[in-house]
Amino acid sequence: MATRTVTVTIPELLDEIRAEVGKRGLSRYVAEALRFKRERDRLVELVHWLEGEYGPVSDDERAAAIEKLEELDVEHDRRRVIT
C-alpha cells in the first residue's frame, strides 16, 4: 500500500494512544482507525440504500439481528479458546 505523510491535528488522546502502541505503532494505529471509519461509512451508505429500496428495519428485525450477532460472538469466543 502506498503511503503519504500528512499533517493532522489530533486531540490530546494522542499521548494515551502513543503510550499504548509506541512511537512506531502510531502510524499503523491511525491507518487502521481510518480504514475502520471508512468501512463503517460505507456500511451506513449501504443501510441507507437498502432502507430506500426495502423500507426501514423493524424493531423485531433489529432484535433478531442483534441476537444473531450475539450468537456469532459466542461462537467466535468458543473457537478462540479451542485454537
C-alpha positions as CSV (number, residue, x, y, z in Angstrom):
1,M,0.0,0.0,0.0
2,A,1.3,3.4,-0.9
3,T,1.8,5.8,1.9
4,R,1.8,9.6,2.3
5,T,3.0,11.9,5.0
6,V,0.4,14.4,6.2
7,T,-0.1,16.8,9.0
8,V,-3.2,16.5,11.0
9,T,-4.5,18.0,14.3
10,I,-5.3,15.2,16.8
11,P,-6.9,15.6,20.2
12,E,-4.9,15.1,23.3
13,L,-5.8,11.5,23.1
14,L,-2.7,11.1,21.1
15,D,-0.4,10.8,24.1
16,E,-2.5,8.0,25.5
17,I,-2.5,6.1,22.3
18,R,1.2,6.6,21.7
19,A,1.9,5.2,25.2
20,E,0.0,2.1,24.3
21,V,1.3,1.4,20.8
22,G,4.8,3.1,20.9
23,K,6.0,5.7,18.5
24,R,6.4,3.3,15.6
25,G,2.9,1.8,16.1
26,L,1.1,5.2,15.9
27,S,1.0,5.2,12.1
28,R,-0.4,1.7,11.9
29,Y,-3.0,2.6,14.6
30,V,-4.1,5.7,12.7
31,A,-4.2,3.8,9.4
32,E,-6.4,1.1,10.9
33,A,-8.7,3.7,12.5
34,L,-9.1,5.4,9.1
35,R,-9.9,2.0,7.4
36,F,-12.4,1.1,10.1
37,K,-14.1,4.5,9.8
38,R,-14.2,4.3,6.0
39,E,-15.7,0.8,6.2
40,R,-18.3,2.0,8.7
41,D,-19.2,4.9,6.5
42,R,-19.7,2.6,3.5
43,L,-21.9,0.3,5.6
44,V,-24.0,3.3,6.6
45,E,-24.4,4.2,2.9
46,L,-25.5,0.6,2.2
47,V,-28.0,0.7,5.1
48,H,-29.5,3.9,3.7
49,W,-29.7,2.4,0.2
50,L,-31.3,-0.8,1.5
51,E,-33.8,1.2,3.6
52,G,-34.7,3.2,0.5
53,E,-35.2,0.0,-1.5
54,Y,-37.0,-2.1,1.1
55,G,-38.1,0.3,3.9
56,P,-36.8,0.7,7.4
57,V,-35.8,-2.2,9.6
58,S,-38.5,-3.0,12.1
59,D,-37.8,-3.4,15.9
60,D,-38.3,-7.1,15.6
61,E,-35.9,-7.4,12.7
62,R,-33.3,-5.4,14.6
63,A,-33.7,-7.5,17.7
64,A,-33.3,-10.7,15.6
65,A,-30.1,-9.3,14.0
66,I,-28.7,-8.4,17.4
67,E,-29.5,-11.8,18.7
68,K,-27.8,-13.5,15.8
69,L,-24.7,-11.2,16.2
70,E,-24.5,-12.2,19.9
71,E,-24.7,-15.9,18.9
72,L,-21.8,-15.3,16.5
73,D,-19.8,-13.6,19.2
74,V,-20.2,-16.6,21.5
75,E,-19.1,-18.9,18.7
76,H,-16.1,-16.8,17.9
77,D,-15.1,-16.8,21.6
78,R,-15.5,-20.5,21.7
79,R,-13.3,-21.0,18.7
80,R,-10.6,-18.7,20.2
81,V,-10.4,-20.9,23.3
82,I,-10.0,-24.1,21.2
83,T,-7.2,-22.8,19.0
